[in-house]
Amino acid sequence: MLVKIHKSYRDVVAVCDSELIGKRLEEGIMQLEINENFFKGEEKAEKEAVNIIRNAAGEDATFNIVGRQAVDAALKAGIISREGIKTIQGVPFALVFV
């Protein structure tokens, strides 16, 4: 999966499954564009991604998470619950604002 940290007054962490880069998902009124500029970061194994997510959560970051692997990593990191996961075209995603 890919992890990219956008530095700002509050970091924004983008995590997505690698194969989703460049895709546009639409379902009803929902749209989600997995834009390369926003999501394409460094390839990370699950364990490393979980650690990055946990550390960023401790620094009050916000998160954009798209894809099965990315959502699983966020669940393992403890920043989302199953109730906070939505799907669009069968692809799970979650947003976390602290």
C-alpha positions as CSV (number, residue, x, y, z in Angstrom):
1,M,0.0,0.0,0.0
2,L,1.0,3.6,-0.5
3,V,1.5,6.1,2.4
4,K,2.0,9.8,1.8
5,I,2.1,12.5,4.5
6,H,1.2,16.0,3.6
7,K,2.9,18.4,6.0
8,S,0.7,21.3,7.2
9,Y,-0.3,22.8,10.6
10,R,-1.9,19.4,11.0
11,D,-0.5,16.5,8.9
12,V,-2.8,14.9,6.4
13,V,-2.0,11.2,5.9
14,A,-3.1,9.6,2.7
15,V,-3.1,5.7,2.6
16,C,-4.3,3.7,-0.3
17,D,-4.0,0.4,-2.0
18,S,-1.4,0.7,-4.8
19,E,-3.7,-0.6,-7.5
20,L,-6.2,2.1,-6.9
21,I,-4.0,5.0,-8.0
22,G,-5.5,7.0,-10.8
23,K,-9.0,5.5,-10.4
24,R,-12.2,7.4,-10.1
25,L,-15.0,5.7,-8.2
26,E,-18.7,6.8,-8.4
27,E,-21.8,5.5,-6.8
28,G,-25.0,7.5,-6.6
29,I,-24.0,11.0,-5.5
30,M,-20.7,9.9,-4.1
31,Q,-17.4,10.3,-6.0
32,L,-13.9,9.5,-5.0
33,E,-10.9,10.2,-7.1
34,I,-7.7,8.5,-6.1
35,N,-5.5,11.2,-7.4
36,E,-1.8,10.4,-7.9
37,N,-0.7,13.9,-6.6
38,F,-2.5,13.3,-3.3
39,F,-2.2,9.5,-2.7
40,K,0.9,8.3,-4.4
41,G,3.5,8.1,-1.7
42,E,6.0,5.5,-0.6
43,E,5.2,1.8,-0.9
44,K,4.9,0.3,2.6
45,A,4.3,-3.2,4.1
46,E,1.3,-3.5,6.4
47,K,3.4,-3.5,9.6
48,E,5.2,-0.3,8.7
49,A,2.0,1.4,7.5
50,V,0.3,0.5,10.9
51,N,3.2,2.1,12.8
52,I,3.2,5.2,10.7
53,I,-0.6,5.6,11.2
54,R,-0.3,5.1,14.9
55,N,2.5,7.6,15.2
56,A,0.6,10.2,13.1
57,A,-2.5,9.7,15.1
58,G,-0.6,10.6,18.2
59,E,0.3,13.9,16.5
60,D,-3.4,14.7,15.8
61,A,-3.1,14.1,12.0
62,T,-6.1,13.6,9.8
63,F,-6.4,10.6,7.5
64,N,-7.8,9.7,4.0
65,I,-7.8,5.9,3.7
66,V,-8.9,4.0,0.6
67,G,-8.8,0.3,-0.2
68,R,-9.0,-3.0,1.6
69,Q,-5.4,-3.2,2.7
70,A,-5.3,0.4,3.8
71,V,-8.5,0.1,5.7
72,D,-7.2,-3.1,7.4
73,A,-4.1,-1.3,8.4
74,A,-6.1,1.6,9.9
75,L,-8.2,-0.9,11.8
76,K,-5.1,-2.6,13.2
77,A,-3.7,0.8,14.1
78,G,-6.9,1.5,16.1
79,I,-7.8,4.8,14.4
80,I,-11.1,3.6,12.9
81,S,-13.9,1.2,13.8
82,R,-15.9,-1.0,11.4
83,E,-18.8,1.5,11.8
84,G,-16.7,4.3,10.3
85,I,-16.0,2.4,7.0
86,K,-18.0,3.2,3.9
87,T,-17.8,1.7,0.5
88,I,-18.0,3.1,-3.0
89,Q,-18.2,0.6,-5.9
90,G,-17.2,-2.1,-3.4
91,V,-14.0,-0.3,-2.4
92,P,-13.8,0.5,1.4
93,F,-12.7,4.0,2.5
94,A,-12.6,6.0,5.7
95,L,-11.9,9.6,6.7
96,V,-10.6,10.5,10.1
97,F,-10.7,14.1,11.4
98,V,-9.3,14.8,14.9
